[in-house]
Amino acid sequence: MKAIVGPQPDGAEELAIVDRQVPRPGPGEVLIEVAAAGVNRPDILQRRGLYPPPPGAPDILGLEVAGTVVEAARALRIMSGTRSVRLSPAAAMQNIALLLPARPCRYPTALR
């Protein structure tokens, strides 16, 4: 899969598209095919090295994501194909995002 990272936390205004393995959802997790990811102030600060990602999170930028559920933990009772929006602790800027913990919100009917 493709992901966006800030390769060097310095003054260089630079992002990089990198290849990463597609994650597998574990208990309480949802895998989403990303249609859109937002860029906000924490992403800019993280890119500059001023806002560390949460412990254990990858270096992939992004906190806001919208897309379609590809796979989910059984206990969540959310089906593949469900359109969803979510705030994520990290790693939304990739074409397949693993959300932790998985509490995706369904798209409002008016936006379909």
N, C-alpha and C positions, 0 to 999 in steps of 0.2 A: 504494500500500500504506500501511498505518498503522504508525507507529513511536512509541516512547516516548522522550522526551528530558527532561533537566533543564534548562529554559530559562535559569535564572539560578543560577550557583554562589554562593549566599549563604544566609542563614539561613531564607529562605522555604521551607517544606516543600511543594514544588510540582513536579509532573510535568506534561508536556503530551503529548497525542496529536497527531502531525503527519502530513501526507501526504508521501510520498516516492515517487520512481519505483522500480519494481521493478528490481533490478539484474540483469545478465546474467552468468552464470558464464563465467569465462575459464579458461585452462589450470590444472588442479589445483584447481578450485573446485566447490562443490556449492551448489545453491539448494534450500532446505528450506521447506516450508509449516509454520509453527510451530504446534504444539499446546500447548506449555508452555515458559515461560522462567523461570529462577530469578532471585531477587534475593538478593544476598549483600553482604558488607561492601565489596568494591571498588566495587560499584554505588552504594552509599550515599556512599562517599568521593568518587567521581567526580561525583555530583550536587552535592556540597558544594564542588567545585573543588579537592579535595585529592589526587586520583588521576587524572592525565591519561590519556586513552585512548592506545593505541599510535600512533606516527607514521603518518599516512595513514588512520587509522580514522575513521569518522563519529562524530557526537555522540550516536548512539543507544546507550542503556544496554543492559546484559545480557551475561553471559559464559556462561551455561548454556542450552542449547536442546534440545528434543525435538520431533520432527515427522516429516514424510514428504518424501522426496526428490522434487522436482518436475523438476529438470534437473541434469545433471552433465556435467563435461568427459569426453569419450570415453575418454581414457586411464585414467580412474579405474575403469572397469568396475563401476560401481554403477548400478542400474536405477532409473528413476522408479517411485515407489510403495513403495520400500524405507523402512521405518520406521527412524529413526536418532536417536541421542543424541550430543551433542557439547559440548565446552568450546570456546568461541570467544574470540578476543582482544578482541572488542567486538561490539556491534550485534545481540544476540540478541533484544531486545525489539521485535520487529516481526512482522507476520503472514507475511512472506516473508523469510527470512534467508539471506544469502550467507556461506558459511563459507570462511575462508582460514587456512592451506592446508586442503584438504579431506581429512580422514581421519576421516570419520564412523564411529561404532561402530554396529553393528546392535543393535536392541533384543534383550535376552535372550529366548529362547523362552518362558521361564516368565512373562514379563510380557505376552505377546500375548493 
